[in-house]
Amino acid sequence: MSFLNINSLNKQFNEQLILNIITPEYTGAVGEVADEIINLGDVAIKSGTFLFQLRNKNISGKDLYYIAVKLVKYFSLYGCGKNEVIINKPIVIINDRADVAALAGADGVHIGDDDLPLPYIKKIYPQLITGVSVKNPDEAKKAEAEGADYIGAGSVFNTSSKSDAGKPLGADMLTKICDSVKIPVIAIGGINLDNVKTIINTGIKGVAVISAVAGAEDQLDAAKKFNNIKTKNKNKKL
């Protein structure tokens, strides 16, 4: 499924924010980390979350591949033999590593400044949905021109999840980024259930969260609350 079809899938995607749950950088043995991520993936499935992003900059490519394969397999087999009907399982995005995403059978990759350039990814791995991190309209327009399927704009608020997040963008800059492109924009950085209401009318298509779900006392409840947020924003219909 192409990310560019999000706005035209059905009416609900024009009235509520898309949720992207990003994994914390769990530490420990690779098997334990994989189990933590699978548990969070289970929350994503049960809450109806649209995107699930595997992010961990502190593990080897080998371990990232192992976890990615296990995650993709878990999602693909979820509900089999349990008489559970899952209409839309989360789209699996791998952070930074397009090669790992492709080899593991994930749906896409999310990249930043230090990763393989977007034009190369689109040439070598055309099947991958590709998201790009940006901080301003110029970066957003460049990413769109080079073939990005969506944009991750942030950090919107102060966050402890990224040490290099820089100065928060705020709602005004987020609005400018949304106005500068036609592809979906997902806001990231310090977003929680209290402050999300201040950015839902900026033109964003969704929000990406780490601690707001993974660090919640009741992860499933938090994810469901994000997925129930309605908005009458100015998102462009494709």
Long-range contacts (C-beta under 8 A, 24 or more apart in sequence): 1-91, 1-107, 2-129, 2-149, 3-91, 3-108, 3-129, 3-131, 3-149, 3-150, 3-184, 4-149, 4-183, 4-184, 4-238, 5-238, 6-50, 6-184, 6-205, 6-238, 7-184, 7-205, 7-235, 7-236, 7-237, 7-238, 8-237, 8-238, 14-235, 14-237, 15-230, 15-231, 15-232, 16-227, 16-228, 16-229, 16-230, 16-231, 17-196, 17-200, 17-204, 17-205, 17-206, 17-207, 17-226, 17-229, 17-231, 18-50, 18-51, 18-184, 18-186, 18-205, 18-206, 18-207, 19-47, 19-49, 19-50, 19-51, 19-206, 19-207, 19-208, 19-209, 19-223, 19-226, 19-227, 20-49, 20-50, 20-51, 20-52, 20-53, 20-93, 20-186, 20-188, 20-206, 20-207, 20-208, 20-209, 21-49, 21-51, 21-52, 21-53, 21-90, 21-208, 21-209, 21-210, 21-213, 21-214, 21-223, 22-53, 22-55, 22-95, 22-188, 22-208, 22-209, 22-210, 23-52, 23-53, 23-54, 23-55, 23-56, 23-210, 23-214, 24-161, 24-210, 24-211, 24-214, 24-215, 25-55, 25-56, 25-57, 25-58, 26-56, 27-58, 30-59, 30-63, 30-66, 30-67, 33-59, 33-63, 33-67, 34-66, 34-67, 34-70, 34-71, 37-67, 37-71, 38-70, 38-71, 38-74, 40-213, 40-214, 40-219, 41-71, 41-74, 41-75, 41-90, 43-213, 43-219, 43-220, 43-223, 44-90, 44-223, 45-75, 45-78, 45-86, 45-89, 45-90, 46-220, 46-223, 47-220, 47-223, 47-224, 47-226, 47-227, 48-88, 48-224, 48-227, 49-90, 49-223, 49-226, 49-227, 50-88, 50-90, 50-91, 50-206, 51-90, 51-91, 51-93, 51-186, 51-206, 51-208, 52-90, 52-91, 52-92, 52-93, 53-92, 53-93, 53-94, 53-95, 53-110, 53-208, 54-92, 54-93, 54-94, 54-95, 54-106, 55-95, 55-96, 55-110, 55-210, 56-95, 57-95, 57-96, 61-97, 61-99, 61-100, 64-94, 64-97, 64-100, 65-100, 65-103, 65-104, 68-92, 68-94, 68-100, 68-101, 68-104, 68-106, 69-104, 69-105, 71-104, 71-106, 72-104, 72-105, 72-106, 91-129, 93-129, 93-131, 98-124, 98-125, 98-128, 98-130, 99-125, 101-125, 101-128, 102-127, 102-128, 108-149, 110-152, 118-143, 118-146, 118-147, 118-148, 119-146, 119-147, 122-146, 122-147, 131-186, 133-188, 134-177, 135-166, 135-169, 136-173, 136-176, 136-177, 137-176, 137-177, 137-179, 137-180, 137-181, 140-177, 140-180, 140-181, 140-185, 141-180, 141-181, 143-181, 144-181, 144-182, 144-183, 148-183, 149-183, 149-184, 150-183, 150-184, 150-185, 150-186, 150-205, 151-177, 151-181, 151-183, 151-184, 151-185, 151-186, 152-185, 152-186, 152-188, 152-208, 153-177, 153-178, 153-185, 153-186, 153-187, 153-188, 153-204, 154-187, 154-188, 154-189, 154-208, 155-188, 155-189, 155-190, 156-187, 156-188, 156-189, 156-190, 156-191, 156-199, 157-189, 157-190, 157-191, 157-195, 158-189, 158-190, 159-189, 159-190, 160-211, 161-189, 161-190, 161-210, 161-211, 162-189, 165-189, 171-198, 171-199, 171-202, 174-199, 174-202, 174-203, 174-204, 175-202, 175-203, 178-202, 178-203, 178-204, 178-234, 179-203, 182-236, 182-238, 184-235, 193-222, 193-225, 193-226, 196-226, 196-229, 200-229, 200-231, 200-233, 201-231, 201-232, 201-233, 201-234, 202-233, 203-233, 203-234, 203-235, 203-236, 204-233, 204-235, 205-235
